[in-house]
Amino acid sequence: MTFLELLAPARNADIGIAAIDCGADAVYIAGPQFGARKDAGNPVGEIARLCEHAHKFGARVFVTVNILLRDDEMEEVHSQMLDEQEAGVDAFIIRDTRICEWKDITVPLHASTQCAIRTAEDAKRYAAAGCSRIVLERELPLTAIQEICKAVDCEVECFVHGALCVCYSGECRLSEYLDGRSADRGECIQACRSMYDLVDESGKVLVRNKALLSLKDLNLRARLPELAEAGVCSFKIEGRLKSISYVRNITRYHSQALDALVAAHPDKYARAAFGRVSGGVEPDPWKTFNRGYTELFFDGRRGKWSSMDAPKSMGEFIGTISALRRHGKDVEISLKPASRGLELHNGDGFAFAGKAGVTGFRGDVCSGNTIVCKPVDGLREGLSVYRNIDTAFEKELDKNPCHRELSVALSVRVHGKWNIDVTVLSEDGREFTSPFKADLERAENRDRAEAMLREQLGKRSLHYHFHVDSVVSDAPGGALPLLSASTINSIRRLIAEDLDSLPVAAIPLAAAGKSPSSAAAAGHASGNGKELMKSKYCIKYELGICPVHQGAKPAGKLFLLNNGRRLALEFDCKACEMSVIQEQR
């Protein structure tokens, strides 16, 4: 049996709890320091609170320690990790393999995507260093993922949703070069979302004011079966800076897909944590933050990956502007809707791509296919309009959250003078019998008494959903005691408390032996001289001027311009890669 894990991001404990409730089998979160998102740190006490909730379902909490660490920080890093381990974390996501040498860190260690693992050799090196899981580079085709999974015995984790760095992970120095803030230290300024001009060596502007390094967001939901078949066990959602509504929506979206995969292959796959999710809103990935979606290089073929016209969230396409009219001091927009049944709501957020990039605006009054808003520069007939904030959807996510419950089977046996034994079996395998004594009279109607037992015991209590498998009586005539609803409810609450006192029989994570002698060999420095980033993405291909794939005439040198700074582009057509280079003058 292969256990499939949906791994969701958590900016804080509340978002992590929401992810667990929506179906995540694990969440990843930063501690107070040393995570690759400096603005997403959390006190150890909050991590402990998240662990307590997650462990009720056998779900897990991973803490990120995935920046490049300085020698003078190692003692503090070690101390923080020990505190987090004591708080109940289940694994650490690391970049510096010197951590593998610490024998008192006993939970599994996972090699971060910042380790830039994109070959079988990379994967073997980190596994040999003591990492029980490797997190793969996002630009890999399925064939490379299959090769890596076959080459190692450790667990393999793969991103399936969220924002994409344009460069290979862990090898970007563009932010540090432009602004002095290092992505390797969790301070990335997201220079890939900035606007650039593309110029040739003569200074001619080929493209003006576009986010030429910005990619669409990843969405591999349709490819989960292939990833599972390849050997991937953990499916990761990016987004430790995302909102709680985003995490709820996208976690539920992928959890439903994994549930369907498990249901189609019940003898082959199972989820890596327990519990059934109910309630909530039907998820829709277009209704929360996105720049459009791509499967990137999954099939080993190039496609249009860029979001150069829309480096911010565009949302769902809703239609084109058919007419613009003055409406007092406001503007009334009439839309030709993209689909029937379009429902707009007062306060919805909208966006369009124009000469100035992405422009957003608020719809003050929305009715049918019309939007009344304040005047917005750049609006014109024929523009495509997107909705990036659906207020009704956001409100529904907030007021109708998902609930997660463990299934518990109860068997009731009555014997002697109203001795009642309730045998309890939870879906994770906890089993015990609780005895109760009822000093009551005999129920005149056995069928009605049994129906009352089944109805009142078979309810929800805490985070458990009880169902009664059998009611057996060894009393004379198979009689049952006359129990009130409140008495039965008390029995159910006591059973729930007894269950909570026992640890969930969680599915164990893979462990790895730690080998200090090989740990140092797995580390790597970021960057390569003047190379600021390297990418599978290619501006030439996006613009239709690739000499290899599109038969274009070879061009001369190309440069990116931003606020007076010039960056050289180099193209390795044999490897099909592009690099951004610190220009030599």
N, C-alpha and C positions, 0 to 999 in steps of 0.2 A: 504494500500500500504506500503510495506517495502522498505526503501531506502538503497541501498547497496553502501558502501564506499570502494574504493581502496586507501589505505594509503601508501604513498611512502616515502622513506628516503631522506633527503637533508643535505649533508655536508655543503653546502653554498647556497646562494640565487639563483645563476645561475643553480645549479643542481635542486633546488626546482622548478624553473620556467620550466626547461626542463621536469620534472616529470608531472607537470600540463599540459603542452602541449601534452604529450604522453598519457594522459587519467587519471591521478590520480585525485581523488575527494578530497584528502587532502594530505598534506605533514607534516612531523615532523622534527624539526630542533632544535638545541641548541642555547641558547642565549650566552652572553659573558662568563658565568660561570654556574656551578651547574648542568651540564648535565653529563650523564654516559659515554660520550666519550669526554675525556678532550681535545683531539686534533681536535675537531669539533665545536669549539665555534664560534659565529658570533656576530658582533656589532648590536645594536638595529636598527640602520639605515638600515642595510641589511635585517633585518626581516621585516621592514616596506615596503621595496621594493618588497619583496616576497609576502607580504599580498596584496599589491596593484594589483599585477598581478593575484594572485589566486582569489581574490574577483570579478574580471571581469567575472568569470565563476561560481560564487557561490561555488567555492572550498574553502577549509579552511587550516589554518596554525596552527599547534600545536607546542608548545615549551616545551622542556623537562626540568624538574627540578627534576631529579630522582636519585640523589645520597643520601647517608645518610648525613643529615645536622647536623652540630654542633650548639649548642646553641648560640655561639658567631657569627654565620653567619646569623641568622634569620632576623635581621634588613636589612642586605644587600640583602638577597634573596627577601624580601618583596619589597624593593625599585626597584630592577631589574624587578620583575614581574609587578609592576605598570607601569614601562616604556614600557614594552613589550605589556601590555594590551592597553596602549595608542597608540602603533604602529599598533594595529589592529589584534593581535593574537586572535584566536577563542577558544582556550582551552589550558590548561596546563596539561602535563603528569607528575604526582607527585609520590613521594614515601613516603614522610613524611606528615602524615595527620594533623599535626599541621597547615599546610597551609589552611586547611578547615575552620579554625577559623577566617580568615581575611575577614571581610565583604566587604572590598573595592576591593577584587578580585572577580569580578562579572561574568567572563566567566566560562564555565564549567571546572571541574577538573576530570581528568582521572587517575585512579590508575594504575601505571606502571606495566609491567611484573616483575619488580624488587620487587614488593610486594609479589611475589610467591603465586598467587591465583590459587589454584588447587582443592578446594572443594567448595561446595555450602555455607558452613559456612564462609569460607574466603571471598567469594564474598558478602554475606550479610553484613559482618562487614564493608567492605569498602564502600558499598552503604549507610549503615547507617551513616557512618562518613561524608558523603556529596559528594561522588564521583558519577558522573552521568554516568561514563563508567568504566568498569574494563577490563584490558588487561590480558588475560589468560596465564598461564604457557604453555610452548611449548610441554611438554611431555605428554599432556593429550590425552586419547582416546576420540573418538566421544561420547561415552556413558556419560562420565564425563562432556563434553561440553554441551550436551543436558540437563543434570541434573542442571548444573549451570544456563543455560539460563532460565529454568523453575522456578528457585528459586528466581530470582531477576527481578525487573522492569527496572533496568538501562540498558544502552547499553552494548553490549559485543563485544570485539575486539579480534581477533585471528591472530597470525602469520601464513602466508601461504608460505613464501619463505625466504631463506637466511641462513646465518651461524647459527649453533646451539651451544650454550654453552652445555658442557657435563653435567653440574650440573643443579639442580633446580635454576632458576633465582633468584638473590638477596641473595643467600645463599652460595656464594663461597668465601673462604678466602685463596685459594691456592696461588694466585698471591702475596698477602700480606705476606704470610708465607715464600715464596721462595725468594722474592725480595724486600719486604718492600713497594710495591706499591699496593694499595687497589683497587679492582674492585668496592667496595662500594663508592669510591671517583672518579670513572671514569678513573682509571689508570691501568687497567688490562693488564698484560704482555702476556696474552694468553698462560699460562702455559699448557693448554690442547693441544696445538699444538706442544709442545716440544717432544723430543725423550726420551724414557725410556727403561730400562731393566726390565723385570719381573722376580723376583727370588722367590724361596721358602724359608722356614725358615732355611734350611740347607745351603743356599747361592747358590744353583744351579740355573744357568740362564736358564729359560724356554723360554724366548723370548728376543732377543737382538736388541736394537736400533730401536725401533718402536714408532710411535706416538700413544701410547696405549690409550690415552684419547681423541683423535681427532675424531669428528663425521663428517659424510657427511653433505651436506647442505639440508635444508628442501625444498620440493616442493609439495604443496597440490593443484595445479591447477585443477587436476581431481576431487578433493573432494569439490570444492566450492559449488556445489548444495547442498550437504549434510550439510555443515556448515550453509548455508543460511536457509535451512529447520529447522536446530536445533535452530536458533534464533540469530546467529552471524550477526552483521550488518557492521562490519569493518574488512577488510582483509588486513593485514599488511605485508609489505616487509621489511625485515631487511637490514641494510647496510648504516649507517650514515658515514662510512668511505670509501664507494665505489665511483668509478669514475662516471663521467657523462654518459659515454657510457653504463656502467652497468645499471644505473638507467633508462636510456631511453629504453634499450632492455627489461628489466624485467618488468618495468611498462607497456609497450605496450603489453607484453606477457599476463599478468594477466588482463589488461583492456579488451582485446579482449574476454577473457573467461567470464568476467562479462557481457559484451555486449551480448554475446550469451545466457547467462542465462536469462537476462532481455527480450531478443527477444523471448525466448521460453515460458516465463511466463509474458506477458505484463500487465496482470491484477493483478499480485501479487508483482512484483518487479520493481523498477526503480533505476537509478543511483542517487547518492547523490549530484551530481553537474551537471552543464549543459555544452553543447557544443559537437560538432562533431569533431573527430580527423581525419585528412587526411594526406596523404604523409607518409614519414618515410620508414623504412625498415621492412620487414617481420621479426618479432622477433624470436630469437632462444636461449633458455636458456643455451645451451651447448657452445655457442660462447663467453660468458663472464664468469667472474670468478666463478668457482664452484669446489667443491671437490667430485663430484658425488652427486647424489640426493637420498633422502629417504623420506618416509611418516612417519617415526619414529613410534610412538605407536598409531597412529590414529585408527587402527582397534583393538587395545587392544591385539596385538600379537607381540612377539619379532621377529626381523629380523636382518639382518646384517647391522648395522648402522655405523660401524667404517670406518674411512678413515685413518687407522693407517699406511698404506703404502704410502699415499698421503695426508699429512696435508695441502699442498698448492694446488693451483688451477691446475687441470690436463687438464680441457677442454674436447674436444670431441675426442673420440677414432677414429683414422683414419686408423690404420692398424698395421701390424707386419713387422718387418725388415726381408726381404728375402735375402739380400746380403749387404755386406760392402766392399767398394773398396777405395784404395787411389786415390786421385784426386789432383795431385800436392802436395801442403802442406795441402790440405783439405781432407775431407772424403766425399765420395758419398754414400748415403743411398738409397737402393732400397726397396720400400714398397710393401707388398701385401695388397692392399687397403681393407678397411672394407665395402666399398660400391662403386657402379659404379658412374662415374661422379665426382670423387674426384678432386677438384681444389685447388692446392697449389699456394702460391704467394711468391715472393721474400720478405724476411723480416718477414715471419710468425714465431711465437714462438711455440716451441714444448717442450714436457716433457715426461719423462719415469720414472718408479719407479724401483730402483735398491737397492743394498746393502746399499748405502749411503743415502737412502731416495729418494725424488723426485729431479731429475736433469733436469734443463731446458736448452735449447739451441736455437739459432737463425738459421733459414735456410737462408743462404746468397743468394743461387740461387736454385729456386724450379721450376721444370718442370715435367709435367706428374706425375708419381709416384716416382720421385727421389728428394732427398734433398742433396744439397752440403753445408757443414758447416765446421767450425773449428773442430779439433779433440776434442772429448768429452769422458772423462773417463766413463766406464761402458757400452758403446754401444756394442751390440752383436746381432747376428742373433737370431731371435725368440722373441725379446722384443716387447712388445706392445708400440706403440707410440701414443701420444695424441697431439692435437693442442690446445694450450691455448691462442694464439693470432692469430686471423684471420685478417690480415692487410686490406684486401679488405672490410670485414664486418665493421671494425672500421672506415675506411675512409667513407664508405657509411652512417654509423650512423651520422658522423660529417657533411657531405655535404648535406644530405637529411633528415633534422630533421622533426619531426611531427609538424603539425599546428592544432590549435584548434580554432574553430569558433562557435559562437552562431547563430542559425537559426532565421531569422527575416522575418515575412510575411508583405507585403506592399499591401495596397488597395488604389488605386488612384481614386479620384473623381474630375472631371472638371465641373465648373459651372460659370455662369455669363460671364463676359468678361475676360476669361482665368484666373479665380481664380482656383488654384489647391490645393486640400487638400490631404495630404498623411497620411493615418492612419497606425500606426506602432504597431505591436504586436510581441514581442520577445518570445522565447521559455520559458523563465523564468517568463513570465506574465506581463512585463512592456508594457503599452499601452498608446499611446497618438496620437494626430493628429497635424501635422505641416502644416500651410498654406503657400502657395507661390503665388506670383503674376507674371504673364508673360505678358508683354506688347508687344505681337508679333502678327503676322498674322496667319491666319487659314491654317492648313496643307491641301494641295490639296488631298492627299491620306491618309485617316484615318487609314487604315490597316497598312500602312508603318509607320505612326507616332506612333501607338500603339506598333508595333514591336520594334521601337527604344526605347520607354519608358521601355518596358519589358527587353530588352537586357541591357540597360545601368544602370537601377535601380537594376536589378537582378544580381549584381556582389558583390565582396568582398570589404569591406572597414573596416579598422582597424581590429578588431577581429570578425567581423560580416559577415555572408553569407546571403545576401538578396535574396528573391524570391517574385515575384509579383503575388498576388492572383487574383486581378481583376483590370480592368480599366473601369470606368463608366463615361460617359459624359452627363451632363444635359444641355449642350449648344445646340443651335438649330441644329437639324440634327445629334446630337451626335458628333459634330465636336471636334477636338483636336487641340491645338496650335502647331505651327511649332517650336519645341525645338531642339536646337543643342545638340550634344553629350556632349560637355563641360558643358552646362547648366544642363543637367540631372545628370552628374557626380557631379556637385556642390551640387545639391539637395541631392544626396545620401550621400555625405560627411557630410553635415549639419545634416542629420538624424542620422548618426553614432555618431556625437558629442553630439547631444541631448540625445541619448541613454546612452552614457558614463556619462552624467551628472546625471543620475538617478541610484540609487543603485540597484544591482541585487537582485531579490527576492529570496534569498538563502533559501534552506530547513533548518529549524532550527535544531540545535543540541539539544539533550535531556539535561535538566537542573535538578539539584538535590538540595533539601533543605540541608543546612549545619547545622550540629548538633555538636557544640563544646564539648558537654558532652561525645559524643561517639568517638570523633576524636582520642583521645589519645589511646583508646583501639585498634585501627586498626594498630598502628605502631608495628614494630617488629625489633629486633636486628638481625644482620647477624651472622650466625655461631652458633655452639653448642659446647662449650668447646674446645676439641682437634679435633673435626670433621672439616676438611677443606672444604669438599664438599660432597654432597649426590646426587645420580643420579639414574635414571631409567635404564641407560646404565650399562651393566655388562661385564667386561672383560672375565669372565669365559664363558659366553654364546658365545661371539665373537670367542673365541679360541676352542669351542667345548668341554669344560670340565665342563659344568653345570650339577650338580647332579639331578636337578629337571626336566629340560626340555630335557636334552640330555642323561640322565642315566649314567653320568660319575661317577666314584668312588669319594667319598668325598676327597678333597685335604686338605693339611695343610694350614698354614698361608701363604699369598702371600704379596709381597712388590714390590713397584716401586722404581727404582734407577735412579737418575739423578744428574750428576756432584757431586757424593759423598753424596748426600742427599737421605735418605731412608724414604719412605712413606708407611705406613701400609694400607692394604685393608681389609675392613670388608664387609660381605655379609649378608643381611637380606633376606633370601630366602622366608620367609613368605610374606613379602611386595614386594619381587622381586626388591630390591634396593641394590646399592653398595655405600659405603662411602670410602673416602680417609681420613686417620687419621694421625695426627701428632704423629709420633711414640714415645712411652714412653720407654726410655732406663734405 
